[in-house]
Amino acid sequence: MKKYIIFSVIFFTVIAAIAVVGFKDKTPVTVNHTEQIKLPPPETTGGMPLMEALSKRQSSRTFGAQKLSDQTLSNLLWAGFGINRKDTGKRTAPTANDTRAMDIYVLMESGTYKYNAEENSLDMAADKDLRSFAGSQDFVATAPLNLVYVSDYSKFKSGSGKELYSGAHAGFIGENVYLFCTSFGLNTVIRAYVDKEKLAKELNLNENQAVVLSQTIGYPN
Ligand SMILES: Cc1cc2nc3c(=O)[nH]c(=O)nc-3n(C[C@H](O)[C@H](O)[C@H](O)COP(=O)(O)O)c2cc1C
């Protein structure tokens, strides 16, 4: 009887130990989502001659699954709306009264970020993949990258002209991105066909922020 009790104690202790180790291994992995992704410094030389890029610029609506490297993302965002004069912080695209009243939201499978030109970083805006909210055309949800141009009305001194200025800002930035894409073998299309209210809600925008346009980017299929 004594032997039986000792055997039972050892047996159940071993089973309990195995169970603890087993469960420990199965604990759900907490994904450590990065609040801020530091991008490598942008490479601001090279590329196709300007006249050749203008000759080849076009909209494309087919995208492969290949993701952009952090270096390419850094270069692309710098071309779009990065700082090209460090002494003043002025940008590669002009803005009315130098308001710089445009934020670029970066929507990828890994999460949703806001481009921070001063820090050359991606700051987390939403810990989820919001690409499917960036437009209703079928390629939008699966292309590796969608940029959303969000105007910040609070930066305009007067309310008049804010929509015109916002459209112009998105247009300048979008064209910079088009030329970068042409120059470096990426496909792109700028789009107005977006449910702006729904996207604004998902991006948690405030009443002074407005989605203007979106732009899909990726390598050819
Ligand atoms: C303000 C604006 C909105 C656009 N919206 C869309 C859109 O929602 N979906 C789309 O597929 N293309 C959109 N486009 C791309 C145009 O369809 C495209 O530029 C046009 O057909 C000319 O083709 P190209 O860019 O190759 O010269 C838009 C372009 C602009 C400038």
Ligand as a Chemical Component Dictionary entry (heavy atoms), coordinates in Angstrom:
data_LIG
# 
_chem_comp.id                   LIG 
_chem_comp.type                 NON-POLYMER 
_chem_comp.pdbx_formal_charge   0 
_chem_comp.three_letter_code    LIG 
# 
loop_
_chem_comp_atom.comp_id 
_chem_comp_atom.atom_id 
_chem_comp_atom.alt_atom_id 
_chem_comp_atom.type_symbol 
_chem_comp_atom.charge 
_chem_comp_atom.model_Cartn_x 
_chem_comp_atom.model_Cartn_y 
_chem_comp_atom.model_Cartn_z 
_chem_comp_atom.pdbx_ordinal 
LIG C1  C1  C 0 -7.394 63.197 -58.009 1  
LIG C2  C2  C 0 -7.246 61.842 -58.639 2  
LIG C3  C3  C 0 -8.065 60.815 -58.234 3  
LIG C4  C4  C 0 -7.928 59.544 -58.779 4  
LIG N1  N1  N 0 -8.683 58.522 -58.285 5  
LIG C5  C5  C 0 -8.506 57.269 -58.742 6  
LIG C6  C6  C 0 -9.206 56.182 -58.151 7  
LIG O1  O1  O 0 -9.987 56.331 -57.225 8  
LIG N2  N2  N 0 -8.955 54.956 -58.640 9  
LIG C7  C7  C 0 -8.068 54.737 -59.665 10 
LIG O2  O2  O 0 -7.886 53.573 -60.049 11 
LIG N3  N3  N 0 -7.378 55.739 -60.243 12 
LIG C8  C8  C 0 -7.564 57.005 -59.790 13 
LIG N4  N4  N 0 -6.821 58.036 -60.317 14 
LIG C9  C9  C 0 -5.842 57.769 -61.355 15 
LIG C10 C10 C 0 -6.361 58.211 -62.718 16 
LIG O3  O3  O 0 -7.384 57.342 -63.144 17 
LIG C11 C11 C 0 -5.214 58.234 -63.725 18 
LIG O4  O4  O 0 -4.260 59.186 -63.319 19 
LIG C12 C12 C 0 -5.699 58.549 -65.124 20 
LIG O5  O5  O 0 -6.464 57.498 -65.623 21 
LIG C13 C13 C 0 -4.575 58.842 -66.083 22 
LIG O6  O6  O 0 -3.678 57.744 -66.129 23 
LIG P1  P1  P 0 -2.112 57.941 -65.856 24 
LIG O7  O7  O 0 -1.946 58.316 -64.396 25 
LIG O8  O8  O 0 -1.513 56.610 -66.160 26 
LIG O9  O9  O 0 -1.625 59.031 -66.736 27 
LIG C14 C14 C 0 -6.961 59.324 -59.798 28 
LIG C15 C15 C 0 -6.143 60.374 -60.217 29 
LIG C16 C16 C 0 -6.267 61.615 -59.638 30 
LIG C17 C17 C 0 -5.350 62.731 -60.081 31 
# 
loop_
_chem_comp_bond.comp_id 
_chem_comp_bond.atom_id_1 
_chem_comp_bond.atom_id_2 
_chem_comp_bond.value_order 
_chem_comp_bond.pdbx_ordinal 
LIG C1  C2  SING 1  
LIG C2  C3  SING 2  
LIG C2  C16 DOUB 3  
LIG C3  C4  DOUB 4  
LIG C4  N1  SING 5  
LIG C4  C14 SING 6  
LIG N1  C5  DOUB 7  
LIG C5  C6  SING 8  
LIG C5  C8  SING 9  
LIG C6  O1  DOUB 10 
LIG C6  N2  SING 11 
LIG N2  C7  SING 12 
LIG C7  O2  DOUB 13 
LIG C7  N3  SING 14 
LIG N3  C8  DOUB 15 
LIG C8  N4  SING 16 
LIG N4  C9  SING 17 
LIG N4  C14 SING 18 
LIG C9  C10 SING 19 
LIG C10 O3  SING 20 
LIG C10 C11 SING 21 
LIG C11 O4  SING 22 
LIG C11 C12 SING 23 
LIG C12 O5  SING 24 
LIG C12 C13 SING 25 
LIG C13 O6  SING 26 
LIG O6  P1  SING 27 
LIG P1  O7  DOUB 28 
LIG P1  O8  SING 29 
LIG P1  O9  SING 30 
LIG C14 C15 DOUB 31 
LIG C15 C16 SING 32 
LIG C16 C17 SING 33 
# 
